[in-house]
């Protein structure tokens, strides 16, 4: 009986686990750059003036392609080739190669963003920020299983804050939404027992600080 009680406390009830898993997928860090780009097209359409609807669609697809699809596909291939045991990357060792692969794609996006003339300037610091985040994440991974989800949502949170400051606009609803989403994502990871509170906190601080540093250096 005591063993059953302990097990029950170690794993949340199904009505917590299922939503937590869905949230973890929807707010996966690989999707954050795509969400950010879509947000910019909605809130700051004037920064995309001169881009035809078709070209805009291609830009959106390209962001998803480079920052989400290719890194995810690389992880899938590593799993099929038996280089990693699980696509969920539950161990620090399994995360090393995906960090490096993602870092390369994020660096490429930042490199391209330096010559943007028909897209928001804030993308320069955003891409540089997520590139920095992968570097710090890879380094921290040697010592602890830092939360990728926390780094991702924290980066998005700080980006929205800094973008509002840059354009001198107060988007209260957006700031509230990203704050709630960041909290929900971190809570989901805790409910699934994928990370400790310290790993979540470290990830959140890392993601936010990298965006802040990138803003100071790039803008």
C-alpha positions in Angstrom: 0.0 0.0 0.0 2.8 2.4 0.9 4.5 1.7 -2.4 1.4 2.4 -4.4 1.0 5.7 -2.5 4.5 6.8 -3.3 4.1 5.9 -7.0 0.9 7.9 -7.1 2.7 10.9 -5.8 5.5 10.5 -8.3 3.3 10.6 -11.3 0.4 13.1 -11.8 -3.1 11.9 -12.5 -4.0 11.3 -16.2 -6.1 14.5 -16.3 -2.9 16.4 -15.6 -0.5 14.4 -17.7 -2.5 14.5 -20.9 -2.9 18.3 -21.0 0.8 18.7 -19.8 2.0 16.6 -22.7 -0.1 18.5 -25.2 1.2 21.8 -23.9 4.8 20.5 -24.0 4.3 19.7 -27.7 2.5 22.9 -28.7 5.1 25.1 -26.8 8.1 23.1 -27.8 11.1 25.3 -28.1 11.6 24.5 -31.8 8.2 26.1 -32.5 9.0 29.4 -30.7 10.8 31.1 -33.6 7.8 30.4 -35.9 5.4 31.7 -33.3 7.5 34.8 -32.9 7.6 35.5 -36.6 3.8 35.0 -36.9 3.3 37.4 -34.0 5.4 40.1 -35.7 3.5 39.8 -38.9 0.2 40.4 -37.0 1.3 43.1 -34.6 3.8 45.0 -36.8 2.7 44.5 -40.4 4.2 47.9 -41.3 7.6 46.3 -40.9 6.9 44.0 -43.8 5.8 46.6 -46.3 6.6 45.7 -49.9 6.4 42.0 -49.4 3.8 40.3 -51.5 1.4 37.8 -49.9 3.1 34.9 -51.7 6.5 36.0 -50.6 5.2 36.5 -47.0 4.0 32.9 -47.1 7.4 31.7 -48.3 9.1 33.6 -45.4 6.8 32.0 -42.9 7.5 28.5 -44.3 11.2 29.2 -44.4 11.3 30.2 -40.7 9.5 27.0 -39.8 11.7 25.0 -42.2 15.0 26.3 -40.8 14.2 26.6 -37.1 11.8 23.7 -36.5 11.6 21.1 -39.3 15.3 20.5 -40.0 16.4 20.3 -36.4 13.5 18.0 -35.6 14.2 15.8 -38.6 17.8 15.6 -37.6 16.7 14.3 -34.2 14.4 11.8 -35.9 17.3 10.5 -38.1 19.6 10.1 -35.1 16.9 8.1 -33.3 16.4 5.9 -36.3 20.1 5.4 -36.7 20.3 4.4 -33.0 22.5 7.4 -32.0 19.9 8.3 -29.4 17.4 6.1 -27.6 14.4 8.4 -27.4 13.3 11.4 -29.5 12.1 13.0 -26.3 15.8 13.5 -25.4 15.4 12.6 -21.7 19.1 12.4 -20.9 21.8 15.0 -21.0 23.9 12.8 -23.3 21.2 12.5 -25.9 20.8 16.3 -26.0 24.4 17.1 -27.0 24.1 16.5 -30.8 20.6 18.1 -31.1 22.0 21.2 -29.3 24.8 21.5 -31.8 22.5 20.9 -34.8 20.0 23.5 -33.6 22.8 25.9 -32.9 24.0 25.7 -36.5 20.5 26.5 -37.9 20.0 29.4 -35.5 23.4 30.8 -36.4 22.4 30.7 -40.1 19.1 32.5 -39.4 21.0 35.2 -37.5 23.6 35.5 -40.2 20.9 36.0 -42.8 19.0 38.4 -40.6 21.9 40.9 -40.6 21.1 41.9 -44.2 17.3 42.1 -43.7 15.9 45.2 -45.4 12.2 44.2 -45.6 11.7 42.5 -42.2 11.7 43.9 -38.7 15.1 44.8 -37.3 14.2 43.2 -34.0 14.6 39.8 -35.7 18.3 40.4 -35.7 18.5 40.4 -31.9 16.0 37.6 -31.6 17.9 35.2 -33.8 21.2 36.1 -32.2 19.5 35.6 -28.8 18.3 32.1 -29.5 21.7 31.3 -31.0 23.3 32.4 -27.7 20.7 30.3 -25.8 21.8 27.1 -27.6 25.4 27.9 -26.7 24.7 28.4 -23.0 22.3 25.5 -23.0 24.9 23.1 -24.5 27.4 24.3 -21.9 25.0 24.0 -19.0 24.0 20.5 -20.2 27.4 19.2 -19.1 26.4 19.9 -15.5 22.6 19.7 -15.4 19.6 18.9 -17.5 18.6 22.5 -18.1 15.0 22.9 -19.4 14.8 23.6 -23.1 11.1 24.5 -22.8 11.9 27.1 -20.1 14.6 28.6 -22.3 12.3 28.8 -25.2 9.3 30.4 -23.6 11.6 32.7 -21.6 13.2 33.9 -24.8 9.8 34.6 -26.3 8.7 36.4 -23.2 11.7 38.7 -23.1 11.5 39.2 -26.9 7.9 40.5 -26.6 8.9 42.8 -23.7 12.0 44.2 -25.6 10.1 44.6 -28.9 7.4 46.6 -27.1 10.1 48.8 -25.7 11.8 49.1 -29.0 8.7 50.2 -30.8 7.5 52.2 -27.8 4.1 50.3 -27.7 2.4 48.8 -24.8 0.7 45.6 -25.8 -0.9 44.6 -22.6 -2.9 41.7 -23.9 0.2 40.3 -25.6 2.4 40.7 -22.5 -0.3 39.0 -20.4 -0.7 36.1 -22.8 3.0 35.4 -23.1 3.5 35.6 -19.4 0.7 33.0 -18.9 2.0 30.8 -21.7 5.5 30.8 -20.2 4.1 29.9 -16.8 1.9 27.1 -18.2 4.8 25.6 -20.2 7.1 25.5 -17.2 4.3 24.1 -15.0 3.6 21.3 -17.6 7.3 20.3 -17.5 7.1 20.1 -13.7 3.9 18.1 -13.8 5.5 15.6 -16.1 8.5 15.3 -13.8 10.8 16.0 -16.8 12.7 18.7 -14.8 13.3 19.9 -11.3 12.4 23.4 -10.2 16.0 24.4 -10.3 16.4 23.2 -13.9 13.3 25.1 -14.9 14.5 28.3 -13.2 17.9 28.0 -14.7 16.4 27.5 -18.2 14.1 30.5 -17.8 16.9 32.8 -16.6 19.1 31.7 -19.4 16.5 32.2 -22.1 15.6 35.7 -20.9 19.1 36.9 -20.3 20.3 35.7 -23.7 17.6 37.8 -25.4 18.5 40.8 -23.2 22.2 40.5 -24.1 21.4 40.1 -27.8 19.3 43.2 -27.6 22.1 45.2 -26.1 24.6 44.0 -28.6 22.5 44.1 -31.8 20.3 47.1 -31.4 
